Each structure stands twice: as C-alpha cells, then as structure tokens.
Amino acid sequence: MSDVITILGNSRVLSCDPKGPHISTEADVNSLIGTAFGERADLVALPAVRLAQNFFDLQTGFAGLLVQKFVNYQLRLAVLGEISSACARSRALKDFVYEANQGSSCWFLGDLEDLGRKLV
C-alpha cells in the first residue's frame, strides 16, 4: 500500500502508508506536509508506527514541533493506532493526547473508521 487520498466527511484525507518512512526530523515533517499540499489534502492520517520514538518523549520537543507545523500550515493531523503503552509510560504524553483530542487540529484515534466518525 502507498499513501492514498480518501474522502471522509467533507475532508480530503491523505492516508499514509504504515510501511512508509519514519517521521523523526523536521525535514521529515516538512516532506509530509509537502506531500499533503501536493495532494490537496485537508487532513493527514498518519499511522503511529511511522512516528519515531522522539515523538513520544515530550522532552525532545518533537511532538510539539510536528503539531505546530501542521497548525501553521492549516492542515489537520490524525495519528492513528495504538499508543496506550507509550501513554502509560508518560503522564505528560497522556495529557498531551487528551488535550489534543479536545481540539480540532490534531487527534489521536484508533483507525480510519474512528476518524470517519469524528469527521461526521
């Protein structure tokens, strides 16, 4: 599977391939945003398995950088997949996920079906 565009609700979603490259640097984030713009996506559905460990360690600042880049470019982000073990290891990450899910720019969800329900 490669990255594909799907329509969920009224959103054009770039569904990223779980086997794609890890996102671990600002250059990787910029590349992903560039791909989303090239596909005219409103939202990027990024499998959690694509995120490098530095995303889940909030002390690195990488999660904040990634989310802020998406906000700056007016793209929404949905991180899809199981991250409960990472949240269990970090109260700060658990709080970050909770707060993100209260907003409209970045969500942490189980899968595309959950995202579809969120967008309706």
C-alpha positions in Angstrom: 0.0 0.0 0.0 1.2 3.6 -0.7 -0.2 6.9 0.5 -3.8 7.3 -0.8 -6.3 10.1 -0.8 -9.7 9.3 0.7 -12.8 11.4 1.3 -14.1 11.2 4.8 -17.0 13.5 5.7 -16.2 16.7 3.8 -12.4 16.3 4.2 -9.8 15.2 1.7 -7.6 12.9 3.7 -4.1 11.8 2.9 -3.9 8.3 4.4 -0.3 7.5 4.9 1.1 4.0 4.3 2.1 2.4 7.6 5.2 1.0 6.0 6.4 4.4 4.8 9.5 6.1 6.3 9.7 7.1 9.9 9.0 10.7 10.8 11.8 11.7 13.1 13.1 15.1 12.0 11.8 18.5 11.0 12.8 17.7 7.4 10.6 14.6 7.5 7.7 16.7 8.8 8.2 19.3 6.0 8.3 16.5 3.4 5.0 15.1 4.8 3.3 18.5 4.7 4.6 19.0 1.1 3.1 15.7 0.1 -0.2 16.7 1.7 -0.2 20.0 -0.1 0.7 18.3 -3.4 -2.4 16.0 -2.9 -4.6 19.0 -1.9 -5.3 17.2 1.4 -7.2 18.9 4.3 -6.1 16.3 6.8 -3.2 13.8 7.2 -4.0 10.4 8.7 -0.6 9.2 10.0 -0.1 5.8 11.4 1.5 6.0 14.9 4.0 3.3 13.8 5.5 5.9 11.4 6.4 8.2 14.3 9.9 7.8 15.7 10.4 7.4 19.5 11.4 11.0 19.9 7.7 12.0 19.2 6.5 10.1 22.2 9.2 11.5 24.5 7.8 15.0 25.0 11.1 16.3 26.5 12.6 16.2 23.0 10.0 18.8 21.8 9.5 16.9 18.5 5.7 16.3 19.1 5.2 20.0 19.7 7.2 20.9 16.6 5.2 18.4 14.4 1.8 19.5 15.7 2.8 23.2 15.4 3.9 22.8 11.8 0.6 21.3 10.9 -1.3 24.1 12.7 0.9 26.7 10.9 0.1 25.3 7.5 -3.6 24.9 8.4 -3.5 21.1 8.0 -5.2 18.8 10.4 -3.5 15.7 11.7 -4.8 12.4 12.9 -2.4 10.0 14.5 -3.9 6.5 14.0 -3.0 3.4 16.0 -2.4 2.1 19.4 -0.3 4.3 21.7 -1.6 3.3 25.1 1.7 1.7 26.1 3.5 5.0 25.4 0.8 6.9 27.3 1.1 4.5 30.2 4.8 5.3 30.5 4.3 9.1 30.4 1.7 11.1 32.2 2.8 14.1 30.1 2.1 12.3 26.9 -1.2 11.0 28.2 -2.2 14.6 29.0 -0.9 15.8 25.6 -3.1 13.3 23.8 -6.1 14.1 25.9 -5.8 17.9 25.2 -5.2 17.3 21.5 -8.3 15.2 21.3 -10.3 18.1 22.7 -9.4 20.4 19.9 -9.8 20.3 16.1 -6.3 20.4 14.8 -4.7 17.1 16.0 -6.4 13.9 17.1 -5.1 10.5 18.3 -7.5 7.8 17.2 -7.6 4.1 16.7 -8.1 3.9 13.0 -9.6 5.4 9.8 -13.1 4.3 10.9 -12.7 6.3 14.2 -11.6 9.2 12.1 -14.6 8.9 9.8 -16.9 9.0 12.8 -15.0 12.1 14.2 -15.5 14.0 10.9 -19.2 13.4 10.6 
